Amino acid sequence: MELFISTFLKMFFIMTPFFVLSVFLTVTHDVTSKERKALAIKVTISVIVTSLILLFFGKHIFEVFGITLDAFRIGAGSLMFLSAVELIQGNKATAKVGDKNILDLAVVPLAIPITIGPGTIGILLVMGATFENKSSMLMGSFALIFAVLVIGFMLYSSSIIEKIIGKQGLLVISKITGLFLAALSAQIVFTGIKNFLGL
């Protein structure tokens, strides 16, 4: 149960849910509630499928490229720290809709790279490689799916959330998420350095 909770919290914050929500609201500001809900479902499914592929094939990717887990920890943690800084400063790139069909935005850019950015990809690969047995992999997968479903529910209920906390409230929560993300990324980098140096 401890693994489930820790994996859920880690993945929830790494995917920067409030930033994702603010981008989602931006790209869907002139669509109907029905279209917004349909897009939320499509984004959720896309994120679950992409995340599970990265989680399950992390070990094989390390083997193919000859990358050590600790080296990847340092790299992924650094990328995630940059994402956290951008989130706090409010510089993270937003999606441009243009004339595209709203549902075409589900995979790119809303699933990748808005929800699953470089930092998230790195952490998923590291996480997949650190699970010691099938039961921990299964528990981790369920926690990941649950985290994505919670974010999906937030997107599905985005109209209600926007009315309750407003765009300014979303911005504040986004910055707080960035602070948590910065601390989490620092911890991942420190673990990688510590293991690499054999301390």
N, C-alpha and C positions, 0 to 999 in steps of 0.2 A: 504493500500500500504506500509505503514511503517513496518507493521508486516512481510509482504512478503520480503522486502529488508533486514531487520534485521535477519530473519530466514535464508534467502539464504546465507548471508555473514557468519553467525555463522556456518552453516552446511558445507559451502565450506571450511572454514579454519580448522574446526574440523576433516574433512576427510583427511587432509594433502595431497592435490592434487599433489604437486610437488614431495613429497616422493613417493606417489603411482605411479606417472609417471616414476620416476627413477627405481623403482623396476620392473615395467612393461617392461621397456626397457631392464633391465638386464635379465629377464626371457625369453624375446623374441628376444634376440640378434642374434640367428641363425635360425630364421624362416622367411617365406616369408611375404611380405606386406599383402597378402590376409589373411593369417592365423592370423596375428597380428590384422587386422581389425575385423575378426570374433571373436577373443578372447575379444577385446574391447567391442563389442556389448554384448557378454555373461556376461562379468563382470558388465556392466552397468545395465542390467536387474536383475542380482543377487543382486546387491547393492540396487536397488529401492525396490524390493520385501522384502528383509530383513529389510530395514530401515522403511518401512511402517508398517510392522508387529510390530516392536519395538515401533513405534510412537503410534499406535492405542491401543496396549494392555498394555501400561505403567501403567495406572491407576489400572488395574486389578491385575498386578503383585505386586504393592504396597499393595493393599488390601489383597491379598493372604498371603503375608509374613509379613504384619503388619509393613511395613517400612514407616517412615515419609518422606515426600518430601524433607525436609531440610537436613535430615541425608543422603539421597541419593545424594543431591547436593554436600555435603562435600566430600563424597566418590568418586563420579564421577569426580568432579573437581580435586581431588588429583591424581587420575589415569591419567587424561588428562594432568596434570602438568608433571608427570613422562614421558609421551609420548613426551611432548614438549622438555624436557631436553634431552631425547635420540635423538630426531630429530636434536637439535642444536649441540650435540656432535658427531652426525653421528654414533651412536651405535645401532640404531634400527635394529632389525633382518631383514635380507632379505630372500626371498624365495629361496628354492633350487628346481631346476627343475628335476634333475635326468633323468630317462628314460620315464617319464610320457608323455602322449599325451598332447600337449600344451593347448587344450581346457578344459582338466580336471582341470587345475589350476584356472579356472574362479571363482568358488565358494570358494574353499580353495586352496591356501592361499590368492589369490588376493582380493576377496570380503571380506572374513573374515579370518584372522584378519588384513590384510594389510590396506584395506580401512575402514572397520568397526572394530576398535579395542575396547578394554575394555572401554576406555574413551568415544568413540563415542556412544557405546551402552548405557552407563550411561546417557549421555546428551540427547539421543533420548527418553529414558524412562522419564526423568525429563520434557523434553519439551512436551511430550504427556500428562503428568499429569497436566501441567500448562495451557493448552488451556481451556478457560472458556466456550466456546460454539461451536456449529457445524461450524459456519462461520469462526472462528479463526482456528479451526482444519483443515478445508478445505484449507484455505489460507496457513497455515503452511505446509500442505501436498504438495501443489503445489510448494512452495518455496523449499522444500526438494527435490522433483523430479527434479526441474530445476537445483539445485546445483549438483545433481548426473549426470544429462544430460551434464552439462558443463564439469565435470570431465571425463565423457564418451567420449565427443568430443575430449578432450585433449589426451586421450588414443588412440582414433581412428586416430588422426593426429600426433601421437607420433614420427613417422619417420621425419616429417617436422619440428616439434619442436626441435628434437634432432639436426638436421642440423643447425637450426637457433641459438640456444643458447648453444649447446654443453653440455657435461656431467658436466663440471665444473660450468657452468651457472645454471644447475639444482640443483647442490649441494648448491650453494649460495642462491638460491630462497627457497630451502628446509629449510635452517637455518633461513631465515627471517620468513617463515611460522611458524617455531617453536617458535619464539619470540612472534608473535601474539597469538599463541595457549597458551603460558605460561601466558600472560596477561589475556586472556579470562578465563582460568581455575582458576586463582587467583580471578577474579571477581565472578565466580560461587561459589567458596568456601566461600568468604566473605559474599555473599548474604545468603548462608546456615547458617553460624555462626550467622549473624545478626538476621535472623528470628528465629533461634533456641533459642537465648538468649532473644528474644523479644525486641531488641533495636530499 
